[in-house]
Amino acid sequence: MANTGCCGMDCDGCEARRATARRDNETLAKIAAGLESAGQGSFILPSRLRCTGCLAPGVKSVNCAECAIRECALENQIPHCGFCPEFPCELGSAVWEAVPEYKHNLEVLRSR
């Protein structure tokens, strides 16, 4: 995973990030509509989903821009939680419980 987010997400696998790279506003609109219909947000503008990845320069999606895990990693000047001596911690526990794959990704990176 060349583009791992601070929480362990594979940013290269994120459809919003891929759509951003392609400048594909139609896909961003479909993602926004899907989130809204799934009850994961009231009205989300497709432009708020644009994202270049957690640590890559450029725009961040509304979720990534406000992510406490990302803020902690940036504050501690580490690329992701796998480099933190306190990993795993309470800050990421809810995310890793919801998406165990993210924690696994960090454990793999940490073991290298």
C-alpha contacts under 8 A as a table, 3 or more apart, distances in Angstrom:
res1	aa1	res2	aa2	distance
1	M	4	T	5.90
1	M	10	D	6.45
1	M	12	D	7.67
2	A	12	D	7.67
3	N	10	D	6.23
3	N	11	C	5.47
3	N	12	D	5.78
3	N	53	G	7.19
4	T	7	C	7.95
4	T	8	G	5.74
4	T	9	M	5.72
4	T	10	D	4.84
4	T	11	C	5.63
4	T	12	D	7.62
4	T	54	C	7.59
4	T	80	H	7.50
5	G	8	G	5.13
5	G	9	M	4.97
5	G	10	D	6.23
5	G	11	C	5.89
5	G	53	G	6.94
5	G	54	C	4.99
5	G	55	L	6.84
5	G	70	R	7.82
5	G	79	P	7.74
5	G	80	H	6.38
6	C	9	M	7.27
6	C	54	C	6.63
6	C	55	L	7.70
6	C	69	I	6.48
6	C	70	R	5.35
6	C	73	A	6.43
6	C	79	P	6.08
6	C	80	H	3.72
6	C	81	C	5.71
7	C	69	I	6.20
7	C	70	R	7.04
7	C	80	H	6.31
7	C	81	C	6.17
7	C	92	G	6.95
7	C	95	V	7.72
7	C	102	Y	6.41
7	C	103	K	7.40
7	C	106	L	7.65
8	G	80	H	6.97
8	G	81	C	7.40
8	G	101	E	7.78
8	G	102	Y	4.19
8	G	103	K	5.94
8	G	104	H	7.70
8	G	105	N	5.51
8	G	106	L	5.25
9	M	101	E	7.87
9	M	102	Y	5.10
9	M	105	N	7.51
10	D	13	G	5.38
10	D	14	C	6.89
10	D	102	Y	7.68
11	C	14	C	5.14
11	C	17	R	6.88
11	C	53	G	5.53
11	C	54	C	7.09
12	D	17	R	7.02
12	D	18	R	7.00
12	D	53	G	7.68
13	G	17	R	7.91
13	G	18	R	7.59
14	C	17	R	5.31
14	C	18	R	6.32
15	E	18	R	5.00
15	E	19	A	5.96
16	A	19	A	5.04
16	A	20	T	6.06
16	A	27	T	7.77
16	A	28	L	6.20
16	A	31	I	7.40
16	A	49	L	6.24
16	A	50	R	6.22
16	A	51	C	6.51
17	R	20	T	4.99
17	R	21	A	6.28
17	R	50	R	6.52
17	R	51	C	4.94
17	R	52	T	5.50
17	R	53	G	6.34
18	R	21	A	5.09
18	R	22	R	6.31
19	A	22	R	5.02
19	A	23	R	5.88
19	A	24	D	4.87
19	A	25	N	7.14
19	A	27	T	6.27
19	A	28	L	6.45
19	A	50	R	7.72
20	T	23	R	4.88
20	T	24	D	6.18
20	T	25	N	7.66
20	T	28	L	7.77
20	T	50	R	5.32
20	T	51	C	6.06
20	T	52	T	6.76
21	A	24	D	7.68
21	A	52	T	7.08
24	D	27	T	5.67
24	D	28	L	6.61
25	N	28	L	4.95
25	N	29	A	6.11
25	N	46	P	7.03
25	N	47	S	7.84
26	E	29	A	5.08
26	E	30	K	6.35
27	T	30	K	4.99
27	T	31	I	6.19
28	L	31	I	5.08
28	L	32	A	6.16
28	L	46	P	5.07
28	L	47	S	7.44
28	L	49	L	6.64
28	L	50	R	7.43
29	A	32	A	5.05
29	A	33	A	6.13
29	A	45	L	7.51
29	A	46	P	4.88
30	K	33	A	5.07
30	K	34	G	6.08
31	I	34	G	5.04
31	I	35	L	6.20
31	I	46	P	7.61
32	A	35	L	5.17
32	A	36	E	6.20
32	A	43	F	7.94
32	A	44	I	5.72
32	A	45	L	6.71
32	A	46	P	5.64
32	A	49	L	7.43
33	A	36	E	5.07
33	A	37	S	6.12
33	A	44	I	7.74
34	G	37	S	5.18
34	G	38	A	6.06
35	L	38	A	5.11
35	L	39	G	6.33
35	L	40	Q	5.08
35	L	41	G	6.16
36	E	39	G	5.18
36	E	40	Q	5.63
36	E	41	G	5.03
36	E	42	S	5.55
36	E	43	F	6.35
36	E	44	I	7.06
37	S	40	Q	7.50
38	A	41	G	7.97
39	G	42	S	7.01
41	G	44	I	6.45
44	I	48	R	6.82
44	I	49	L	8.00
45	L	48	R	5.39
45	L	49	L	7.29
46	P	49	L	5.37
46	P	50	R	7.15
47	S	50	R	5.53
48	R	61	S	5.51
48	R	62	V	5.51
49	L	60	K	7.49
49	L	61	S	4.38
49	L	62	V	6.16
50	R	59	V	6.44
50	R	60	K	6.21
50	R	61	S	5.13
51	C	54	C	7.87
51	C	58	G	7.36
51	C	59	V	5.19
51	C	60	K	4.22
51	C	61	S	4.79
51	C	64	C	7.95
52	T	56	A	5.92
52	T	57	P	6.87
52	T	58	G	5.76
52	T	59	V	5.83
52	T	60	K	6.18
53	G	56	A	5.29
53	G	57	P	7.87
53	G	60	K	6.78
54	C	60	K	7.07
54	C	64	C	6.54
54	C	70	R	7.18
55	L	79	P	7.18
60	K	63	N	7.81
60	K	64	C	5.72
60	K	65	A	5.14
61	S	64	C	5.20
61	S	65	A	5.84
62	V	65	A	5.33
62	V	66	E	6.41
63	N	66	E	5.56
63	N	67	C	6.06
64	C	67	C	5.00
64	C	70	R	7.29
65	A	70	R	7.99
66	E	70	R	7.98
66	E	71	E	7.75
67	C	70	R	5.28
67	C	71	E	6.30
68	A	71	E	4.96
68	A	72	C	6.10
68	A	91	L	7.54
69	I	72	C	5.14
69	I	73	A	6.28
69	I	81	C	7.88
69	I	91	L	6.57
69	I	92	G	6.46
70	R	73	A	5.18
70	R	74	L	6.15
70	R	80	H	7.74
71	E	74	L	5.18
71	E	75	E	6.01
72	C	75	E	5.02
72	C	76	N	6.14
73	A	76	N	5.09
73	A	77	Q	5.90
73	A	78	I	5.20
73	A	79	P	6.34
73	A	80	H	5.90
73	A	81	C	6.55
74	L	77	Q	4.82
74	L	78	I	6.19
74	L	79	P	7.25
75	E	78	I	7.93
78	I	81	C	7.35
78	I	83	F	6.32
78	I	84	C	7.31
79	P	83	F	7.30
80	H	83	F	6.09
80	H	84	C	7.55
80	H	106	L	7.63
81	C	84	C	5.18
81	C	87	F	6.20
81	C	88	P	7.62
81	C	106	L	6.81
82	G	87	F	6.37
82	G	106	L	4.86
82	G	107	E	6.35
82	G	109	L	6.46
82	G	110	R	4.96
83	F	87	F	7.66
83	F	110	R	6.43
84	C	87	F	5.39
86	E	89	C	5.94
88	P	92	G	7.10
88	P	93	S	7.31
89	C	92	G	5.94
89	C	93	S	6.35
90	E	93	S	4.96
90	E	94	A	7.69
91	L	94	A	7.44
92	G	95	V	5.38
92	G	96	W	6.09
93	S	96	W	5.13
93	S	97	E	5.92
94	A	97	E	5.13
94	A	98	A	6.20
95	V	98	A	5.15
95	V	99	V	5.96
95	V	100	P	7.83
95	V	102	Y	7.96
96	W	99	V	4.96
96	W	100	P	4.79
96	W	101	E	7.40
96	W	102	Y	6.09
96	W	103	K	5.39
97	E	100	P	5.59
99	V	102	Y	5.86
99	V	103	K	7.55
100	P	103	K	5.34
100	P	104	H	6.32
101	E	104	H	4.95
101	E	105	N	6.10
102	Y	105	N	5.10
102	Y	106	L	6.46
103	K	106	L	5.14
103	K	107	E	6.22
104	H	107	E	4.98
104	H	108	V	6.20
105	N	108	V	5.19
105	N	109	L	6.30
106	L	109	L	5.05
106	L	110	R	5.91
107	E	110	R	4.96
107	E	111	S	6.18
108	V	111	S	5.28
108	V	112	R	6.79
109	L	112	R	5.51
